[in-house]
Amino acid sequence: MKLTLGRVANWIHAEGTFDTAAEAVGYSIDTRTIGAGELYFAVKGERLDGHEYVEAALANGAVAAVVSMRWLAPQGVDEARLVRVPDRQHEGGEGDGVLHAMQKLAHAVRMDWGGRVIGVTGSAGKTTTKEAVAQVLAARFKVFKSAGNLNNHFGVPLQLLRLEMEHEVAVIEMGMNHAGEIAALAKIAAPDWGVVSNVAAVHLEFFEDGIAGIAKAKKELVDALPAYGLAFLNADDARVAAMGAGLSAEQVVFCGSAATAQVRAEEIEETGIEGMRFTVVASGERMPVRLQLMGRHNVSNALAAIAVGLASGMTLAECAAGVEELRAGDKRGEVVEWRGATVINDSYNSNPRALDAMVDALMAMKAQRHIVIAGEMLELGDGAAALHAACGRRMAELGVDVVVGVRGFAQEMVEAVLAGGVDAVFVATPEKAGAWMVENLRVGDAVLLKASRGVKLERALAALHAVEER
């Protein structure tokens, strides 16, 4: 949303000699991508302090820079292009006043806009669910959706600042790896409705109480909804379904294949790379759906989107048509053909539950061999070895033909697979996994690539592309 610096300063209680009539046409924390006329926020990250890049931001066309009141500008920086804010005080010391100012401005923009905000969270599939909700609603409304997976304390405010008055509804993804983070994001975004897709073993190293703590952290979105709000909960996930306790029938919609779900999937069928087929049942109506996304977990994501559409006054036919238009996102179930082998690139991220779901989808495919290239799953805490081993045992039980474990705790997975009588090999890097694929893939193979983001397993796929380019 375009704002004059005077209006920005009023909302964030800033000071300075800047031109109050100057207009910010966008907002950024990255001097590498900042556009002309955008307002730069010199936030402090884990490794870098944005104040070190103020001069570059202004040189690259920023209209002004929001900086700390106490920051000493180097010679050559025009004080008249600085918007100064105080450092934020909190228990235990000083916080980042610039970040707080950006979050405060985002909240002000959201409230000034005044439309419906739908928050989306879950341990896995948040981005896909967000895309599904936005896709369905776009048939009837002018929809704003957060870009990519910008879902943290930096990303959410930057996304809200992109709201325009023409938008009728905003779909905002909310992520977390510590307790309290979704509650903080909810204070900024003020969601009217909330979608919780699932709770799984992710970020366990940050939760002493394990998956129960993760469920409690995800419930922060439901707890933040206003009295008139609406929670859309996965009835097939016991921890998510429990979040509806205490809510009235007017405050919650359950989705899933369970008999208790108001928006329910029946006759679910996996059709390999073609995706999923199911019948959605809601309010006495039935509608066949052909989902062009692999895995039963994506049926749950689609049901949430359909439920949001129905609650928004859309017809079941409109909602079903919307989810049928969904396509796999970047590194999220993309299908790549290579010399007669079919490779499912789901390397964007991973956790035990998500890996199990995609292995199920792989095994539903017709193939000469089913091969899993599985990278290490990060942030699993003290239970990492056992969780990797459990996934390996399950692969062996399902009859996967070959497993390639990549990096770290994937060694535990490989050992469990081998103990189950299935061929498996461990490699230390994604590049070595790529080399294995080049040497070993055959016509008719179906291959799944899946790992945590930090493993960068897509580099294995790059090895296949490199062979084709020679």
N, C-alpha and C positions, 0 to 999 in steps of 0.2 A: 504494500500500500504506500503510495506516495505521501510524504509528510514534509511540512516545512520544519526547519531546524527549531523554530520557535515552538512549534507544537510538540516536537520531540522533547525539547528541554522542559517544557511544562509537565509532561507526563513522567519524566525520569528525574525531575528536580536537579537539572544540570545548570552549570554556570559557565560564563565565558564571554568573549567579545565577538563571537561568531555572528554572521549575518542571519538573523532570525527568519528572513524571507527566503533564504536559499532552500532548495527542495531536495530531499533525498528520494531518489527514484528506486532504490533497492538497498539491501543491507548485506554486509559480508564480514567474515572474520579471517578471510584468506586473501592475502595480497596477490597470490598467483592467479586468482580467478576474478578478482574484483573488477566491476565494470564502472565506466564513467558515470559520475553522479551518484554513486552508492555511498552509504554511510558506513564507515569502517569502525568496528568495535575491537579495541585492543585487549582482548580477553587473554587470561593466563591459562595455558593448557598444562598437561602433565610435564611436557618437556620444554615448551617455548612460551615466552612472554610476548604477547602481541604488541607491546609498547616498542619492542625492538624493530618493528616493521612499519611504524606509523609513517615515517618518511617515504618508504616505498609505496604505501597505500595512497598517500597524497599525490605522489609523482605519477601513479598509475590512474589518476582521475577521480579519486574519492572526493566527494563534496566536502567532507569533514571527517574527523576521527574522534570517537568517544574514548577518553583517556581518564586515568586517575587524577584526582585533584592534586596529588602530591608528586606526580611525575614531572621531572625536569626535562623539558623539551630540548633536544640538541640544537645547536646553532644551525640555522637554515630552515627550521620548521616554523611556519607561520602560526603564531598563537591565535590569530583570528580564524583559523580553521580547526581549532580544537574545542571539543565539547567536553567539559570537565565534570566528573561525578565523584562523590566521596567514596572512600573505601568502605565496604560494608562491615559493620561490627557484628560479631556473633560469639557465642560461648566458645572459649578456647583460643580466641585471637581474631585476626582480621580476615575477611573474605575478599573475594574478587568483586570490587564495586562495579567494574565494567560489565562483567557477566550478569550481575544482579540488575544493572540498568537495562541490558538487552532483554532479560527475561521480563522485567517490569514493563518495558515498552511493548513487548509481544502480548502480554496480558491486556494492556490498555487497548491495543489494536483489536484483539479478539472481542473485548467487551463493547468497543465502539461499533464494530461490525455487527454483532448481535445475533448472528445466525446460529444454527444448530451445529454443535461440534460432536462428532462421534469418535471416541477414543478406542483404539484397538491394541490389545496386548495378548501375550501368550508366550509360552516357552519356545515354541517352534511355529513357523508359518505365519508370523505377524504380517510380514510384507505381502504375502500372497492373499491373506484375508483382507488386508487393507485395500489391495487392488480389486479384489472381488466385490467388496462393498461399494467402492467408488464406481466400478463398472456397472453394477446393477442400478445404482441411483442416477447415473448419468443419462439414462433413458428418459427421465422425467425432470431432473433438476440440473442446475448449473453447479457442478461439484468441484470443490478444491480438495486435492489430496496431497499429503506430504510426499516429497520426492524421495525415491530410493528407500533407504532404511535410516534416514536422518531422524532418529527417535530418542536421542538423549537430551541432556540439559543444554547442549549447544544447538542440536538439530531442531528440536521442537520449537523453540522461540524463533529461530531463523525461518522455519516454515510458516508459522503464524503471521510473521511480518509480510508474507507474500499474499495474504488475504486481500481480496478486492470486494467492494460493496456489491458487485454483480453476483458474487457467489451466494448460493442459497444454503449450502451445507458444506462442512469441512470434515474430512476423514483423516484423522491424525494417528499415526503409529506411535506407540509408547513402549520403550524398552527399559530394561533395568538389569543390573547385576549385583545390586545391594538393596537391602530393605530401605524403605523410605523414598526411593527415587521416583517411583510412579506417583506417589502422593505429591511430591514436589512438582512433577510435570503436570499433574492434574490442577494444581493451584494456578499454573500458568495458562493452561489451555481451557480450564473450566468446562469439561465435557458435559453435555446433556445426556448422552447415551454412551454406553460402554460395551465393548465386545471382548470376551475372554475366551480364547480358543482352546487352550490346554495348559497343563502344568506338567513339567518333565524335569528330569535330572540334568539341569544346566546350572552353571555358576555355583556349584555345590561348595567350592572352596571358600565362598563368601558367606555361607550360611551354616552356622554351628548346629542348627536344628534340622538340617537337611531339607528334604523336599517339602516338609511341612512349612518351613520358613519361606520357601519359594512360593508356595500357594498363598501364604499370608501376604507376601509382597505383591503378588498379582491381584489379590483382592482389594488392594488399595485403590484400584480404579473403580470398583463397584462401590466401595465406601465413600468415594468422592462425589458420586452422582447426587444431584439434587433430589428433593422429594418427588418432583414430577418426572425424574429421569427414568431411563429404561435400560436394564441390563440384559444382554444377549449371552447366554451361557451354554456351553457344550454339555449336554445331558449325558454323553457317553464317557466323560471324564469325571470320576467321583469327586475329585478335589474341586473342580470347577463347578459342578452341580451344587456342591455344598455351599457355594458362595451365595446361593439364592435364599438360604435360610434367613428368615426374618423379613424378607421382602414380600409385598403383597402381590396378588395376581396381576395387578396393573403395573407392577414395577419390573417384572422379569419375563423373558421369553426363553424357553429351553429349546435347543436344537440338537438333533442327533438321530440315531437309529433306535434309541430306547423308546419304549411304549409311552413314557411320560413326556416325550418331546412334543411341543405344539407344532414345530416345523420338523417333520420327520422324513428320513430317507428309508425307502424300502426297495427290495429287489436290486440290491447293489451288486454290480458286476464289474470286475476288472477286465479291461480289454487291451492290456499291454501298452504299447506306445501310443495307441489310439486314445487312451485315457480311461474314463470310468463312465458307466451307465447306471442310473438309478431312477427311481420314481420318488418325487417329492410330494408329501402329503401335508396339507395345511388347511384348517377350517373346512374340512369336508371335501376339499378339492384334491385331485390327483393330477400330476403332470410329469411326463417322462423328461429326463434330462440327459443329455450327452455332454459330459465334461471332458474337455480336451487337456486335462491335467492328470498325471499318473498318481496313483496311490489313494487308499481309503481316507487318509488324513485330509486330502483335498476335498473330499465329499463333505467333511465337517466344515471346512472353510467356506465352501459354496453354500451350505445350509445357513450359516451365519449371515452371509450376504443376502440370501433370499429372505430371511427373517427381518432384516433391517429394511429391505425394500417393502415388504408387506406392511410393516409398522408405519412406513412413510406414506401409505395409501396407494401403493402400486398393486397391480394385479399379479397373480401367481404366474401367468403367462409371460408378463413383462420381466419378472424376476428370473424365471427359468431361462429366457432368451438372453438375459444379461450374463449369467454365469457361463452359458455356452460359448460366449465370445471370448472368454479368458484364454490366454496363451501363457506358456511357461516363461518366466522372467529370466534374466541373466543369471546363469549358473544355478538355476532352480528347476531342474528337470528338463533342460534342453536336450533335444535328441540330435546326435551327430552320427552320420554314416561315414565309416572309414574302411575302404577295401572289403566291403561285404560284412563288416561287423557293425553292430548298433551300439553306440555309446551314449549312456544317459549321464549328462553332466549336471550333477546336483551338488557341486563342490562348494557352494556358497557358505554353508555352515553345517554343523552336525551336532547331535547329541544321541544318547542311546535310543531314545524313543523314535526320533526321526530316522535314524539309521535302520532300525527294525522295520519301519513303515516302508522305506524305499527298497529294502531287500524283498519284502513281500511283493511290491510292485514289479520288481525285476523278475521274481520267480513266476509271476503271472504271464510273462512274455514267452512266446514260443521261440526256442533257440537251440542250437546245437550244444552250446555250453553257456552256463550262467556264471559270470565272473564279477567279483566285487573287489574294487580298488578302494580300500577304506583307510583313510588317514586318522591320525590321532584325534581324539575328542578332548578338548581343553576345558579347564576350569571345573573339573569334576572332583577336586579335593582328594581326601584320603581314600575314597572309594573308587578312584580312577581305574586301578588295575582290575578290580573285580568287575566293574561295569564293562570294561573292554572285553574281558574274558567271557562274560555272559552273552555279549553280542556275537562273539566267535562261536560259542557253543550252539547258539540258535541258528547261525548260518549253516553249520554242519548238519544240524537236525533237519533243516529245510532242504538240504541236498544241493547247496551251491557247489559248483564244480571246482572253482579255484578262487582263493582269496589272496590278495596282495595287501599286506599291512604296511602303512607308510608312517614312519617316524614314531619315536617315543613309546607310549603305552600301547600302540598298535601291535607291538611285539607280544603282549599278553593275549591279544585277539588271535594272532597267528598261532600261538601255542595251543590255544583252546580248539581252534579249527583242526590243527594237526592231530590233537588227541581224539577228535571225533572222526578221524579216518578220512579227512578231506585234504586235498593238495593245497598248500599255502606257502607263502614266502614273505619274508620281511625285508623291506628296503628302507634306507635312512632318509631319502629325500624324494620329493615329487618328481624330480628330473629322472631319478633311477626308476621310478614307477613308469614314467613315460617310455624309457628305454625298454623296460620289460614288455610293455604293450606293443611297441614296434616289433619286437622279436617274436612275440608269442600269440598275438591275436590272429584268429582265423575267420574265414567266411562263416557266417551263421552264428557267431558269438554275440551274446548280449552282455554288456558291461556297464556296471554302475560305478561312478566316481563320487565319493562322498567323504567329507572331512571338515573339521573346524576351520574357520576362516584363516587362522594363523598358519595353517599348514600350506596354504596356497596350492592346493592340489590341481588347480586348473593348469599349472605348469606341466603336468603330465600330459594333458590334452595337447598342449602346445608342441610336444614332441611329435605327435601324429601329424599336425599341420606342417611342421618343419620338413618331414619326409615328403609330403605332397609337393612342397615348394622347390625341392631339389631338381 
